[in-house]
């Protein structure tokens, strides 16, 4: 452990951190450019073959940037896509970004440090950073926005230059240090550990934009919301947001264990997809939409006003079918495939809407973090891995051998550290905070 990391772990003061030198390099999880193409012809693209842990060079700090000592990070599906080099090798993104903005040339390396969720301590700030100071404890929003792009002033996600940090940029969360823009920082929830705080931002704020924010479905009280993957990274936060907002969540899960877990989370209406009798075709069965619709109506007496969709090719046809007349299908991804097929008659003749939603803007990240800091939204962390096992953590997400979120300890020497408001934690209760770890 470097002198700087040791100082952070020991709780050094701002002055001590400022007087401690950054190391020239640090340990991180990364891809190697030379390995693009290693999965050609393979059916099981095992991310453990492509994701490595080793030394990364400390990047140069720009005036609007901040160096974070990463205490913990989290695995998201974009890390899986990166590690299998699909839909494009992420080195392609790094090259494109540097061509558009020469100041980003430092991101073009033969190693790509991944990771779009993290928590940690600010250890250096650029000359132009005003709000944040060395020693601040933060979580990181992965929305990487150029403040000089006019589009970012209406909605950061509408900026043509918006990037996904740790996916389309280098120096992401999966390392002992990371590099971010100052406008990515959000205050860490004081009642959470480092690994709990690291697990929330990307999925929770994505679900917030999809369901609550003005750019998504704009859920209202009493709306029935069908949530695919109710115990998944996105679904586990979506069900909480629906309940908090007065909606009626109907969660789809893949086992009775997951059904019981989502019920413990307060969701009354749960559908076990394995009990629908869809056969080997699953939701590609031509009758799947009708069967699913009947299951939803048997629980709540009506069709869903909103379908929370991110699985893509396998489920999208059913999502379009089951939505209520005038309903909304809000989608943010396609983890089972990008090419969707659906019967368009059920969209146009029933006046339904498909809403594309990608990530979230800075305001939405802060609003989501506020709900987490108040104890209204809880982490759904289920597993924690050390940095040396970042590839195993990513493999768990790739093969769906997890529930909720998976975190990785980076600089934090052990789990359970980082809580600065024990009273709030006690008030909320360990049973709620650690529900997914039980």
Rosetta blueprint (number, residue, H / E / L):
1 X L
2 X L
3 X H
4 X H
5 X H
6 X H
7 X H
8 X H
9 X H
10 X L
11 X L
12 X L
13 X L
14 X H
15 X H
16 X H
17 X H
18 X H
19 X L
20 X L
21 X L
22 X L
23 X L
24 X L
25 X E
26 X E
27 X E
28 X E
29 X E
30 X E
31 X E
32 X E
33 X H
34 X H
35 X H
36 X L
37 X L
38 X L
39 X L
40 X L
41 X L
42 X L
43 X L
44 X L
45 X L
46 X L
47 X H
48 X H
49 X H
50 X L
51 X L
52 X E
53 X E
54 X E
55 X E
56 X E
57 X E
58 X L
59 X L
60 X L
61 X L
62 X L
63 X L
64 X L
65 X E
66 X E
67 X E
68 X E
69 X E
70 X E
71 X E
72 X E
73 X E
74 X E
75 X E
76 X L
77 X H
78 X H
79 X H
80 X H
81 X H
82 X H
83 X H
84 X L
85 X L
86 X L
87 X L
88 X L
89 X L
90 X H
91 X H
92 X H
93 X H
94 X H
95 X H
96 X H
97 X H
98 X H
99 X H
100 X H
101 X L
102 X H
103 X H
104 X H
105 X H
106 X H
107 X H
108 X L
109 X L
110 X L
111 X E
112 X E
113 X E
114 X L
115 X L
116 X L
117 X L
118 X E
119 X E
120 X E
121 X E
122 X E
123 X E
124 X E
125 X E
126 X L
127 X L
128 X L
129 X L
130 X L
131 X L
132 X L
133 X L
134 X L
135 X L
136 X L
137 X E
138 X E
139 X E
140 X E
141 X L
142 X L
143 X E
144 X E
145 X L
146 X L
147 X L
148 X L
149 X L
150 X H
151 X H
152 X H
153 X H
154 X L
155 X L
156 X H
157 X H
158 X H
159 X L
160 X L
161 X L
162 X L
163 X E
164 X E
165 X L
166 X L
167 X L
168 X L
169 X L
170 X L
171 X L
172 X L
173 X L
174 X L
175 X E
176 X L
177 X E
178 X E
179 X E
180 X E
181 X E
182 X H
183 X H
184 X H
185 X E
186 X E
187 X E
188 X L
189 X L
190 X L
191 X L
192 X L
193 X L
194 X H
195 X H
196 X H
197 X H
198 X H
199 X L
200 X L
201 X H
202 X H
203 X H
204 X H
205 X H
206 X H
207 X H
208 X H
209 X H
210 X H
211 X H
212 X L
213 X L
214 X L
215 X L
216 X L
217 X L
218 X L
219 X L
220 X L
221 X L
222 X L
223 X L
224 X E
225 X E
226 X E
227 X E
228 X L
229 X L
230 X L
231 X L
232 X L
233 X L
234 X L
235 X H
236 X H
237 X H
238 X H
239 X H
240 X H
241 X H
242 X H
243 X H
244 X H
245 X L
246 X L
247 X L
248 X E
249 X E
250 X E
251 X E
252 X E
253 X E
254 X L
255 X L
256 X H
257 X H
258 X H
259 X H
260 X H
261 X H
262 X H
263 X H
264 X H
265 X L
266 X L
267 X L
268 X L
269 X E
270 X E
271 X E
272 X E
273 X H
274 X H
275 X H
276 X L
277 X L
278 X L
279 X L
280 X L
281 X L
282 X H
283 X H
284 X H
285 X L
286 X L
287 X L
288 X H
289 X H
290 X H
291 X H
292 X H
293 X H
294 X H
295 X H
296 X H
297 X H
298 X H
299 X H
300 X H
301 X L
302 X L
303 X L
304 X L
305 X L
306 X E
307 X E
308 X E
309 X E
310 X L
311 X L
312 X L
313 X L
314 X L
315 X L
316 X H
317 X H
318 X H
319 X H
320 X H
321 X H
322 X H
323 X L
324 X L
325 X L
326 X L
327 X L
328 X E
329 X E
330 X E
331 X E
332 X L
333 X L
334 X L
335 X L
336 X L
337 X L
338 X L
339 X L
340 X L
341 X L
342 X L
343 X L
344 X L
345 X H
346 X H
347 X H
348 X H
349 X L
350 X L
351 X L
352 X L
353 X E
354 X E
355 X E
356 X E
357 X L
358 X L
359 X L
360 X L
361 X L
362 X H
363 X H
364 X H
365 X H
366 X H
367 X H
368 X H
369 X H
370 X H
371 X H
372 X H
373 X H
374 X L
375 X L
376 X L
377 X L
378 X L
379 X L
380 X L
381 X E
382 X E
383 X E
384 X E
385 X E
386 X E
387 X H
388 X H
389 X H
390 X H
391 X H
392 X H
393 X H
394 X H
395 X H
396 X H
397 X H
398 X H
399 X L
400 X L
401 X L
402 X L
403 X L
404 X L
405 X E
406 X E
407 X E
408 X E
409 X E
410 X L
411 X L
412 X L
413 X L
414 X L
415 X L
416 X L
417 X L
418 X L
419 X L
420 X L
421 X L
422 X H
423 X H
424 X H
425 X H
426 X H
427 X H
428 X H
429 X L
430 X H
431 X H
432 X H
433 X H
434 X L
435 X H
436 X H
437 X H
438 X L
